[in-house]
Structures are given as C-alpha cells and as structure tokens.
Amino acid sequence: MSISSDKFLPDLMHDIKKASHSYFNDVLKDENITSAQVFYLMMLNKHNSLSQKELSSIAQCDKAHTNRIITQLFESKLIKAVEPAVMRNQELCLTEKGELLAKKVELASKKWLKIITNDITDEELEITHRTAFKMLENAKKYKCKVKK
C-alpha cells in the first residue's frame, strides 16, 4: 500500500484534533469551559443522566480525573445530582444552564463538521468513517494484546 502524503496518519489525526480544539476554544471562549469538560457535558446531554462510574468508563479515564471534571462542572452550575440526597453512586444530569451550553456546543459541532468536510463527497466521507472505525478496532485489539 502506498500513501502519497509525507505525514504519518496518526499525525494527521492529531492535527485535526488540535484544529478542532482550537475551533472550540474560540467558539466557547466566553463560556469558561475546557475541552475535557465539554466532553463530559456532551455525554450527559446524550445519555440524560449517568453516574460518575459510567462517565469514567465512557471517557476511559480514571475516577480521580472524572471526579475533578465533575467537581468543576458542579461549581460552574452546569450539572447537578438527579437526587441530591443520594450521594453514593449518584446519577448526574445537566442543569438548565448545562442544557443551553450543550445546545451551543451541538451547533458549533455541526458548523465545524461543515468546515472540515467542505469539498468532500458523501462517498469519501463514508469510506473515511468506515476506515477510521476499522482502525480504531484494530488499535483496541493491539491494546488488549499489550495488557496480557
């Protein structure tokens, strides 16, 4: 297989991710929120409510990292406990403020997708999407092999 680029594919993916972070930092600069916090916010938006353990699992991060993000989101009044009296394994959900910010992020995401997919056909996007998922599955298999 021959690739006509002088950039290694993971480097290209990293550059796209960096450009995405830059875009979202610009769009959300007045919101005082980090990209890590945005990820957790959008997971809660997608699932309506999740426990800290579930968030850690989805984010593939340790509980301490997730706890720091959750604390920041609580302090920013973007999330709340579904049942505040239940502290152990509490379900978390977005506040009204969090829901408004999630809508802003969704709109920004759609705009960003249009920007980065400009002049790319639906067929090219479909192939890219399928290929990226296959590459991710291959990477996961390798990671499992390394752990054993």
Phi and psi in degrees as a GROMACS rama.xvg file:
@    title "Ramachandran Plot"
@    xaxis  label "Phi"
@    yaxis  label "Psi"
@TYPE xy
-120.406  130.204  SER-2
-112.789  129.837  ILE-3
-89.2586  23.39  SER-4
-114.478  148.341  SER-5
-87.6732  0.194523  ASP-6
-102.264  136.585  LYS-7
-69.9673  137.383  PHE-8
-51.8419  -46.7427  LEU-9
-59.6294  -31.7984  PRO-10
-65.8877  -40.0072  ASP-11
-62.9881  -43.9341  LEU-12
-62.0094  -41.4509  MET-13
-63.4242  -41.4167  HIS-14
-64.2565  -38.8714  ASP-15
-64.5545  -42.4902  ILE-16
-62.712  -43.2253  LYS-17
-62.2726  -41.6152  LYS-18
-64.6645  -38.386  ALA-19
-63.4602  -45.3868  SER-20
-60.1097  -42.1573  HIS-21
-62.0494  -44.4307  SER-22
-60.0694  -50.0643  TYR-23
-68.026  -34.1487  PHE-24
-61.8121  -40.165  ASN-25
-66.3675  -47.9938  ASP-26
-65.7144  -35.6275  VAL-27
-105.312  16.7021  LEU-28
-58.9494  -30.4273  LYS-29
-85.3308  -3.56919  ASP-30
-92.5038  -11.2635  GLU-31
54.6876  54.1517  ASN-32
-138.341  141.216  ILE-33
-90.5202  164.884  THR-34
-63.563  -34.5727  SER-35
-64.4982  -41.3944  ALA-36
-65.623  -37.8219  GLN-37
-60.5953  -42.3709  VAL-38
-57.8994  -48.2156  PHE-39
-65.9549  -40.6349  TYR-40
-58.091  -45.2387  LEU-41
-72.6088  -29.6972  MET-42
-66.6039  -41.3127  MET-43
-67.4806  -35.1334  LEU-44
-65.1226  -41.1008  ASN-45
-69.4274  -39.5356  LYS-46
-101.259  -0.383309  HIS-47
71.3401  -50.8494  ASN-48
-153.975  146.351  SER-49
-148.747  154.861  LEU-50
-85.7465  167.601  SER-51
-60.8307  -39.9366  GLN-52
-61.2819  -43.725  LYS-53
-65.097  -41.5464  GLU-54
-61.6356  -42.963  LEU-55
-59.7922  -42.4711  SER-56
-64.769  -47.0818  SER-57
-63.0145  -43.2848  ILE-58
-77.3927  -13.0587  ALA-59
56.1782  43.8963  GLN-60
-123.885  159.532  CYS-61
-72.8547  162.755  ASP-62
-63.6798  -33.2104  LYS-63
-63.9789  -43.4486  ALA-64
-63.1498  -46.5475  HIS-65
-61.0684  -40.5078  THR-66
-61.6997  -40.6171  ASN-67
-62.1372  -44.0212  ARG-68
-65.015  -45.3013  ILE-69
-60.1586  -43.7065  ILE-70
-59.0551  -43.8949  THR-71
-63.4433  -40.9679  GLN-72
-68.2371  -37.1294  LEU-73
-61.3279  -48.3056  PHE-74
-62.9229  -30.635  GLU-75
-84.3988  -0.77187  SER-76
59.935  36.2116  LYS-77
-97.593  -22.0252  LEU-78
-133.352  164.425  ILE-79
-149.956  165.203  LYS-80
-79.4408  139.296  ALA-81
-61.0216  -45.2225  VAL-82
-124.245  94.2178  GLU-83
-54.7946  -27.2576  PRO-84
-73.0629  -21.8029  ALA-85
-94.89  103.414  VAL-86
-86.9213  -36.297  MET-87
-77.2662  128.043  ARG-88
51.4981  39.732  ASN-89
-65.608  143.753  GLN-90
-81.9325  136.912  GLU-91
-111.87  147.622  LEU-92
-145.266  170.544  CYS-93
-79.2176  146.659  LEU-94
-83.4051  176.746  THR-95
-59.9026  -41.8521  GLU-96
-60.5139  -41.3108  LYS-97
-64.6187  -39.5666  GLY-98
-64.5582  -40.3664  GLU-99
-63.7908  -42.5243  LEU-100
-66.7448  -38.5773  LEU-101
-61.2666  -39.0127  ALA-102
-64.0551  -40.2748  LYS-103
-63.322  -41.1466  LYS-104
-65.5565  -41.5996  VAL-105
-60.3996  -44.162  GLU-106
-63.4631  -42.622  LEU-107
-63.9999  -37.5723  ALA-108
-63.3612  -43.1393  SER-109
-63.8912  -41.1662  LYS-110
-65.038  -43.7164  LYS-111
-62.2723  -41.1482  TRP-112
-60.6112  -41.3861  LEU-113
-63.1455  -39.1626  LYS-114
-63.8827  -49.4714  ILE-115
-79.8107  -15.0463  ILE-116
-105.043  10.2788  THR-117
-56.7176  134.021  ASN-118
65.9816  20.3853  ASP-119
-112.801  128.795  ILE-120
-73.1989  160.844  THR-121
-58.6988  -38.7887  ASP-122
-64.1891  -44.0201  GLU-123
-62.4894  -40.4082  GLU-124
-64.6587  -41.8504  LEU-125
-62.791  -44.8701  GLU-126
-63.6887  -43.8053  ILE-127
-61.3932  -43.7195  THR-128
-62.8166  -49.3345  HIS-129
-61.3293  -43.1704  ARG-130
-63.7774  -43.2469  THR-131
-62.0005  -41.5302  ALA-132
-64.6886  -39.8677  PHE-133
-63.5015  -41.6991  LYS-134
-63.9107  -39.8792  MET-135
-63.2128  -44.3153  LEU-136
-61.9731  -40.8238  GLU-137
-63.5107  -40.9321  ASN-138
-64.3284  -40.4373  ALA-139
-62.8587  -39.3251  LYS-140
-63.7877  -41.2237  LYS-141
-64.3238  -43.8819  TYR-142
-58.9065  -41.4869  LYS-143
-64.7105  -39.1213  CYS-144
-63.5952  -38.7004  LYS-145
-66.8311  -38.5976  VAL-146
-65.6747  -29.0687  LYS-147
